[in-house]
Amino acid sequence: MNSYIVGQTFRLYGDFYSLAGVATDPTTVTLTVEDAAGVEMAYTLAGGGVTKESDGVYYREMTAAAPLGVWNYQWLSTGTVKALDEASFRVIASRLT
């Protein structure tokens, strides 16, 4: 699990492939992020919260923020590619402050 210091900027990536293993753009892409307190935020390609990097590769640029602890996220796609992937990251305080 990756850890990010409060204030650090990073990207969450979602990669989507056809059944043949070819990077393919889904019809819809949604990223849901749940913070350490259980509050969910949803971002979509259509709403501008998710960016397409290349065929089948999408990301959301994030800045680590409170609350500290484990954050969970889920990429969901529908249409031409139907996929679901979940992972977590940890937000930590700097040791220097």
Stockholm file with secondary structure:
# STOCKHOLM 1.0

chainA/1-97         MNSYIVGQTFRLYGDFYSLAGVATDPTTVTLTVEDAAGVEMAYTLAGGGVTKESDGVYYREMTAAAPLGVWNYQWLSTGTVKALDEASFRVIASRLT
#=GR chainA/1-97 SS CEEEETTCEEEEEEECBCTTSCBCCCSEEEEEEECTTSCEEEEETTTTSSEEEETTEEEEEEECCSSCEEEEEEEEEETTSCEEEEEEEEEECCTTC
#=GC SS_cons        CEEEETTCEEEEEEECBCTTSCBCCCSEEEEEEECTTSCEEEEETTTTSSEEEETTEEEEEEECCSSCEEEEEEEEEETTSCEEEEEEEEEECCTTC
//
